[in-house]
Amino acid sequence: MDAAALKAYASQHLEGVCRLMEETLSSDVALLNATNQTVLKGGGKRIRPLLTLLSAGACGKRTPDTDKVAAAAEILHNATLLHDDVVDGAAIRRGKPTVMALLNAPASVLIGDHWLARAMRLILSTASHTLEYTRLFSQTLDDLAQGEILQLQKSERCDTTFADYLRIIHCKTASLFEVSARTGALSADASPEMTDALGAYAHHLGLAFQIKDDILDYKGGDIGKPVGQDLNERKVTMPLLAALEMVGEERQREIRELFAAGGHEEEILAFVLDKGGISKAQEVLESYIEKAIGSLAPLPESEPKSVLVSLARYSSIRTQ
């Protein structure tokens, strides 16, 4: 299944989830309602709710609760982006002005809070497994906050290790991928074995997905933010970590000092390219893709399982 086929499949199966998101976010406050609609129309890949639906389908059934937790995952994701744009001072998201740019930073924070509250309302309206959904989403929110703070801490000193990086991308990306899959499986009353298999799949997929974003930050791609933003914000990501492994400790220290000082982005980029950091990061990405696909072994063959495999393969080659 190629990118176009995946997009068509997602569009067809997510139609009901998108309607539910609109209904959930509806407000009689005109400015809030108009802004909500602007954000919703801004698009996004909708990977997290698709993971929820595919996980439920791979476990045998899609229920009304499936759509609720799928919508909640996407609403929660967008809420964190509204907050992230304030933290990052971002004026552009997905090629369009952010809420912070259109209104102001306080409005973006408040609208993000509104989206978080509506996501929790959806979760609390589920018919079964409500306590477990709440526990899982609460843990993910904690992960997201801790990941952002850890990244801020590390960007001050530019001393991020591989273990630090994996923790950051687990918290910032893989955690929400995993909760999307796990809640989808739960909504289908899946066995613990199948739920864990889908959770492991989504965890590894989330790591691969973020590594791909970090690669595209170096080489260019339509990822909704300017190329080189991570360099400008002194975020040590996989391409730089992979390049650093190719030199001795003294050169590593020199590069990290240049990175911390700022203003040496072109030199850092040249170093990463010269040492094969991008290709080595791609190899790490591929290893997580294979782990993700291997995690699906306990699931019976089905169309949703096949699409999950295709989604993992696509994550390796995407340019957006």
LINSULKA-V197067 format. One record per residue. N is the residue number from 1. RES is the residue in one letter. PHI is phi as a letter, one per 30 degrees, with the letter a starting at -180 (NA if undefined). BURIAL is 1 if it has 9 or more other ideal C-beta (glycine too) atoms within 8 Angstrom, else 0. Layout:
[[N RES PHI BURIAL] [N RES PHI BURIAL]]
This chain:
[[1 M NA 0] [2 D d 0] [3 A e 0] [4 A d 0] [5 A d 1] [6 L d 1] [7 K d 0] [8 A d 0] [9 Y d 1] [10 A d 1] [11 S e 0] [12 Q d 0] [13 H d 0] [14 L c 1] [15 E e 0] [16 G d 0] [17 V d 1] [18 C d 1] [19 R d 0] [20 L d 1] [21 M d 1] [22 E d 1] [23 E d 0] [24 T d 1] [25 L c 1] [26 S d 0] [27 S b 0] [28 D d 0] [29 V d 0] [30 A e 0] [31 L d 0] [32 L d 1] [33 N d 1] [34 A d 0] [35 T d 1] [36 N e 1] [37 Q d 1] [38 T d 1] [39 V d 1] [40 L d 1] [41 K d 0] [42 G d 1] [43 G i 0] [44 G j 0] [45 K d 0] [46 R h 1] [47 I d 1] [48 R d 1] [49 P d 1] [50 L d 1] [51 L d 1] [52 T d 1] [53 L d 1] [54 L d 1] [55 S d 1] [56 A d 1] [57 G d 1] [58 A d 1] [59 C c 1] [60 G j 0] [61 K a 0] [62 R c 1] [63 T c 1] [64 P e 0] [65 D d 1] [66 T e 1] [67 D d 1] [68 K d 1] [69 V d 1] [70 A d 1] [71 A d 1] [72 A d 1] [73 A d 1] [74 E d 1] [75 I d 1] [76 L d 1] [77 H e 1] [78 N d 1] [79 A d 1] [80 T d 1] [81 L d 1] [82 L d 1] [83 H d 1] [84 D e 1] [85 D d 1] [86 V d 1] [87 V e 0] [88 D d 0] [89 G i 0] [90 A d 1] [91 A c 0] [92 I b 1] [93 R b 1] [94 R h 0] [95 G i 0] [96 K b 0] [97 P e 0] [98 T d 1] [99 V d 1] [100 M d 1] [101 A d 1] [102 L d 0] [103 L c 0] [104 N a 0] [105 A d 0] [106 P e 0] [107 A d 1] [108 S d 1] [109 V d 1] [110 L d 0] [111 I d 1] [112 G d 1] [113 D d 1] [114 H e 1] [115 W d 1] [116 L d 1] [117 A d 0] [118 R d 1] [119 A d 1] [120 M d 1] [121 R d 1] [122 L d 1] [123 I d 1] [124 L d 0] [125 S c 0] [126 T d 1] [127 A d 0] [128 S b 0] [129 H h 1] [130 T d 1] [131 L d 0] [132 E d 0] [133 Y e 1] [134 T d 1] [135 R d 0] [136 L d 1] [137 F d 1] [138 S d 0] [139 Q d 1] [140 T d 1] [141 L d 1] [142 D d 0] [143 D e 1] [144 L e 1] [145 A d 0] [146 Q d 1] [147 G d 1] [148 E d 1] [149 I d 0] [150 L d 1] [151 Q d 1] [152 L d 1] [153 Q d 0] [154 K d 1] [155 S d 1] [156 E d 0] [157 R c 0] [158 C h 1] [159 D c 0] [160 T e 1] [161 T c 0] [162 F d 0] [163 A d 0] [164 D e 1] [165 Y d 1] [166 L d 1] [167 R d 1] [168 I d 1] [169 I d 1] [170 H d 1] [171 C d 1] [172 K d 1] [173 T b 1] [174 A d 1] [175 S d 1] [176 L d 1] [177 F e 1] [178 E d 1] [179 V d 1] [180 S d 1] [181 A d 1] [182 R d 1] [183 T d 1] [184 G d 1] [185 A d 1] [186 L d 1] [187 S d 1] [188 A c 1] [189 D h 0] [190 A d 1] [191 S d 0] [192 P e 0] [193 E d 0] [194 M d 1] [195 T d 1] [196 D d 0] [197 A d 1] [198 L d 1] [199 G d 1] [200 A d 1] [201 Y e 1] [202 A d 1] [203 H d 1] [204 H d 1] [205 L d 1] [206 G d 1] [207 L d 1] [208 A d 1] [209 F d 1] [210 Q d 1] [211 I d 1] [212 K d 1] [213 D e 1] [214 D d 1] [215 I d 1] [216 L d 1] [217 D d 1] [218 Y d 1] [219 K c 0] [220 G j 0] [221 G l 1] [222 D d 0] [223 I c 0] [224 G i 0] [225 K b 0] [226 P d 0] [227 V d 1] [228 G i 1] [229 Q d 1] [230 D d 1] [231 L d 1] [232 N d 0] [233 E c 0] [234 R h 1] [235 K c 1] [236 V d 1] [237 T c 1] [238 M e 1] [239 P e 1] [240 L d 1] [241 L e 1] [242 A d 1] [243 A d 1] [244 L d 1] [245 E d 0] [246 M d 1] [247 V b 1] [248 G d 0] [249 E d 0] [250 E d 0] [251 R d 0] [252 Q e 1] [253 R d 0] [254 E d 0] [255 I d 1] [256 R d 1] [257 E d 1] [258 L d 1] [259 F d 1] [260 A d 1] [261 A d 0] [262 G i 0] [263 G i 0] [264 H c 1] [265 E e 1] [266 E d 0] [267 E d 0] [268 I d 1] [269 L d 1] [270 A d 0] [271 F d 1] [272 V d 1] [273 L d 1] [274 D d 0] [275 K c 1] [276 G i 1] [277 G d 1] [278 I d 1] [279 S d 0] [280 K d 1] [281 A d 1] [282 Q d 1] [283 E d 0] [284 V d 1] [285 L e 1] [286 E d 1] [287 S d 0] [288 Y d 1] [289 I d 1] [290 E d 0] [291 K d 1] [292 A d 1] [293 I d 1] [294 G d 0] [295 S d 1] [296 L d 1] [297 A e 0] [298 P d 0] [299 L d 1] [300 P d 0] [301 E d 0] [302 S a 1] [303 E d 0] [304 P e 1] [305 K d 1] [306 S d 1] [307 V d 1] [308 L d 1] [309 V d 1] [310 S d 1] [311 L d 1] [312 A d 1] [313 R d 1] [314 Y d 1] [315 S e 1] [316 S d 1] [317 I c 0] [318 R d 1] [319 T b 0] [320 Q b 0]]
